[in-house]
Amino acid sequence: MTATMGAESEEADREAGPRRAAVLIAVLVVSAFVMILNETILSVALRDLTVDLDVSTTTVQWLTSGFLVTMAVVIPTTGFLLERFTPRQVFLASLTLFSAGTLISGLAPGFAVLLAGRLVQACGTAVMLPLLMTSVMRLVPAERRGATMGTITIVIAVAPAVGPTIGGAVLASLGWRWMFWIVLPLSVLALVIGAVWMRLDSTTRSVPLDLVSVLLSAVGFGGVLYGLSSLGESGGGGHPVPPWGAITVGVVALGGFVVRQLRLQRHDRALLDLRPLTYRAFSIALLLSALLFMCLLGAAAILLPLYLQTVLRTSTFVSGLAVLPGGLVLGLLGRPVGRLFDRVGARPLVIPGALAMAVSLWLFSALGPDSPLAAVIGIHVLLMAGLGLMMTPLMTESLSALPDHLHSHGSAILSTLQQVAGAFGTAVFVTVASLGTAAPSGAPGADGLHASFMVAGGVGVLAFVVSLFVRRPRQPGEAGGAGSAEHGSSQKSGGA
């Protein structure tokens, strides 16, 4: 009987591990969904906010771009944070910051305070993404990572995609402040649930935070994005810092950041270890993810609502509903595509996905003032289907190519570039739309939006070309895994 009870206890322990992992991942996924929803929830309110806050379109878009670039500045520090503090401490700090930023935004009397609240929100959101992906790589076996990453796709992709829908519904019946008052109780509830359930065994160590790297990262990303966003305002004039000056300073700072990381990683002290970039599969997936997020956040989440409202003259509620079918398609594809990846690999999914993305973006450039709303919805669904075929395979492929000791840095690099690319796409596309518009107000019109969608179409073609370099799935008996392990080992020893 004792032997039987012991066997039952061991079986219960084996079953408790996956259940506990599933609960932890569910807590992280729900929390991250609430937080990332805020990336684009204001996109349908840009036109109203320009009037209500008395600022230009290219200034108000910083409520989205500033959110993204702040995430890009903070995310590189998460490698330090996840080593220095426990996942529970990082989780609670993340949601506390996000809740505080939501409260500040809801109470904001003007644009400056609203932007400050958004930046505080972004600080909390930035920490959650690498925590989520690193936890999945730790808790989920390799053969099931594709399906689990499919769930994370719902967070990273669907939340921004349905943000305009939720924002449009709220704006039509209440007002833009209610976008924050509705989110606040959800974030507080997630904080309470996480405080109870968030338990993840980990070891911490005292590691130094390189403040010079943090400063170079902030100046680099902030300078480039500020310069790009400022180009569209009155030809770039009337700014305390000239746009091209800010871009130049930003590029130089980013160069200094890279050089410093290469030097520090020899002693395992880098803020952001760049050794994952030496893995071909990771680098290709990273580049494709960047191009994908440029189009997802810049074209689909920002340009399309502007087109619907300023060219087709739809209400904020209708423009929000118009992007809902595409968002649902993206969400429904998450887990099925993840399971397919576990069976066939990335290449058979990414190439047709990139083709669908390129075709849909060029179809957007053909839209005009007389285009039917049904055509816009259909093209958006095609775009979201293409992104759905790409996102889960790219995230899983990139991180699975790395050895265990580089997972946290790989997820930080991936998350950083995704947010930078989204902010870069938003800034570039809005700037092109403003420069291509003859209206004195500078508000994007049909000609400017047409030019922006053509630029987005060019990005789509580039993504399709890059997708052709995604590696084919390894066949049984090939030595790809060993080669990857040897590469990781040599890189680690070379960095030391």
Secondary structure in CASP SS format (residue, H / E / C, confidence):
PFRMAT SS
TARGET T0000
AUTHOR 0000-0000-0000
METHOD secondary structure of the structure
MODEL  1
M C 1.00
T H 1.00
A H 1.00
T H 1.00
M H 1.00
G H 1.00
A H 1.00
E H 1.00
S H 1.00
E H 1.00
E H 1.00
A H 1.00
D H 1.00
R H 1.00
E H 1.00
A H 1.00
G H 1.00
P H 1.00
R H 1.00
R H 1.00
A H 1.00
A H 1.00
V H 1.00
L H 1.00
I H 1.00
A H 1.00
V H 1.00
L H 1.00
V H 1.00
V H 1.00
S H 1.00
A H 1.00
F H 1.00
V H 1.00
M H 1.00
I H 1.00
L H 1.00
N H 1.00
E H 1.00
T C 1.00
I C 1.00
L C 1.00
S H 1.00
V H 1.00
A H 1.00
L H 1.00
R H 1.00
D H 1.00
L H 1.00
T H 1.00
V H 1.00
D H 1.00
L C 1.00
D C 1.00
V C 1.00
S C 1.00
T H 1.00
T H 1.00
T H 1.00
V H 1.00
Q C 1.00
W H 1.00
L H 1.00
T H 1.00
S H 1.00
G H 1.00
F H 1.00
L H 1.00
V H 1.00
T H 1.00
M H 1.00
A H 1.00
V H 1.00
V H 1.00
I H 1.00
P H 1.00
T H 1.00
T H 1.00
G H 1.00
F H 1.00
L H 1.00
L H 1.00
E H 1.00
R H 1.00
F C 1.00
T C 1.00
P H 1.00
R H 1.00
Q H 1.00
V H 1.00
F H 1.00
L H 1.00
A H 1.00
S H 1.00
L H 1.00
T H 1.00
L H 1.00
F H 1.00
S H 1.00
A H 1.00
G H 1.00
T H 1.00
L H 1.00
I H 1.00
S H 1.00
G H 1.00
L H 1.00
A C 1.00
P C 1.00
G C 1.00
F H 1.00
A H 1.00
V H 1.00
L H 1.00
L H 1.00
A H 1.00
G H 1.00
R H 1.00
L H 1.00
V H 1.00
Q H 1.00
A H 1.00
C H 1.00
G H 1.00
T H 1.00
A H 1.00
V H 1.00
M H 1.00
L H 1.00
P H 1.00
L H 1.00
L H 1.00
M H 1.00
T H 1.00
S H 1.00
V H 1.00
M H 1.00
R H 1.00
L H 1.00
V C 1.00
P C 1.00
A H 1.00
E H 1.00
R H 1.00
R H 1.00
G H 1.00
A H 1.00
T H 1.00
M H 1.00
G H 1.00
T H 1.00
I H 1.00
T H 1.00
I H 1.00
V H 1.00
I H 1.00
A H 1.00
V H 1.00
A H 1.00
P H 1.00
A H 1.00
V H 1.00
G H 1.00
P H 1.00
T H 1.00
I H 1.00
G H 1.00
G H 1.00
A H 1.00
V H 1.00
L H 1.00
A H 1.00
S H 1.00
L C 1.00
G C 1.00
W C 1.00
R C 1.00
W H 1.00
M H 1.00
F H 1.00
W H 1.00
I H 1.00
V H 1.00
L H 1.00
P H 1.00
L H 1.00
S H 1.00
V H 1.00
L H 1.00
A H 1.00
L H 1.00
V H 1.00
I H 1.00
G H 1.00
A H 1.00
V H 1.00
W H 1.00
M C 1.00
R C 1.00
L C 1.00
D C 1.00
S C 1.00
T C 1.00
T C 1.00
R C 1.00
S C 1.00
V C 1.00
P C 1.00
L C 1.00
D C 1.00
L H 1.00
V H 1.00
S H 1.00
V H 1.00
L H 1.00
L H 1.00
S H 1.00
A H 1.00
V H 1.00
G H 1.00
F H 1.00
G H 1.00
G H 1.00
V H 1.00
L H 1.00
Y H 1.00
G H 1.00
L H 1.00
S H 1.00
S H 1.00
L C 1.00
G C 1.00
E C 1.00
S H 1.00
G H 1.00
G H 1.00
G C 1.00
G C 1.00
H C 1.00
P C 1.00
V C 1.00
P C 1.00
P H 1.00
W H 1.00
G H 1.00
A H 1.00
I H 1.00
T H 1.00
V H 1.00
G H 1.00
V H 1.00
V H 1.00
A H 1.00
L H 1.00
G H 1.00
G H 1.00
F H 1.00
V H 1.00
V H 1.00
R H 1.00
Q H 1.00
L H 1.00
R H 1.00
L H 1.00
Q H 1.00
R H 1.00
H H 1.00
D C 1.00
R C 1.00
A C 1.00
L C 1.00
L C 1.00
D C 1.00
L C 1.00
R H 1.00
P H 1.00
L H 1.00
T H 1.00
Y C 1.00
R H 1.00
A H 1.00
F H 1.00
S H 1.00
I H 1.00
A H 1.00
L H 1.00
L H 1.00
L H 1.00
S H 1.00
A H 1.00
L H 1.00
L H 1.00
F H 1.00
M H 1.00
C H 1.00
L H 1.00
L H 1.00
G H 1.00
A H 1.00
A H 1.00
A H 1.00
I H 1.00
L H 1.00
L H 1.00
P H 1.00
L H 1.00
Y H 1.00
L H 1.00
Q H 1.00
T H 1.00
V C 1.00
L C 1.00
R C 1.00
T C 1.00
S C 1.00
T H 1.00
F H 1.00
V H 1.00
S H 1.00
G H 1.00
L H 1.00
A H 1.00
V C 1.00
L H 1.00
P H 1.00
G H 1.00
G H 1.00
L H 1.00
V H 1.00
L H 1.00
G H 1.00
L H 1.00
L H 1.00
G H 1.00
R H 1.00
P H 1.00
V H 1.00
G H 1.00
R H 1.00
L H 1.00
F H 1.00
D H 1.00
R H 1.00
V H 1.00
G C 1.00
A C 1.00
R H 1.00
P H 1.00
L H 1.00
V H 1.00
I H 1.00
P H 1.00
G H 1.00
A H 1.00
L H 1.00
A H 1.00
M H 1.00
A H 1.00
V H 1.00
S H 1.00
L H 1.00
W H 1.00
L H 1.00
F H 1.00
S H 1.00
A C 1.00
L C 1.00
G C 1.00
P C 1.00
D C 1.00
S C 1.00
P C 1.00
L H 1.00
A H 1.00
A H 1.00
V H 1.00
I H 1.00
G H 1.00
I H 1.00
H H 1.00
V H 1.00
L H 1.00
L H 1.00
M H 1.00
A H 1.00
G H 1.00
L H 1.00
G H 1.00
L H 1.00
M H 1.00
M H 1.00
T H 1.00
P H 1.00
L H 1.00
M H 1.00
T H 1.00
E H 1.00
S H 1.00
L H 1.00
S H 1.00
A C 1.00
L C 1.00
P C 1.00
D H 1.00
H H 1.00
L H 1.00
H H 1.00
S H 1.00
H H 1.00
G H 1.00
S H 1.00
A H 1.00
I H 1.00
L H 1.00
S H 1.00
T H 1.00
L H 1.00
Q H 1.00
Q H 1.00
V H 1.00
A H 1.00
G H 1.00
A H 1.00
F H 1.00
G H 1.00
T H 1.00
A H 1.00
V H 1.00
F H 1.00
V H 1.00
T H 1.00
V H 1.00
A H 1.00
S H 1.00
L H 1.00
G C 1.00
T C 1.00
A C 1.00
A C 1.00
P C 1.00
S C 1.00
G C 1.00
A C 1.00
P C 1.00
G C 1.00
A H 1.00
D H 1.00
G H 1.00
L H 1.00
H H 1.00
A H 1.00
S H 1.00
F H 1.00
M H 1.00
V H 1.00
A H 1.00
G H 1.00
G H 1.00
V H 1.00
G H 1.00
V H 1.00
L H 1.00
A H 1.00
F H 1.00
V H 1.00
V H 1.00
S H 1.00
L C 1.00
F C 1.00
V C 1.00
R C 1.00
R C 1.00
P C 1.00
R C 1.00
Q C 1.00
P C 1.00
G C 1.00
E C 1.00
A C 1.00
G H 1.00
G H 1.00
A H 1.00
G H 1.00
S H 1.00
A H 1.00
E H 1.00
H H 1.00
G H 1.00
S H 1.00
S H 1.00
Q H 1.00
K H 1.00
S H 1.00
G H 1.00
G H 1.00
A C 1.00
END
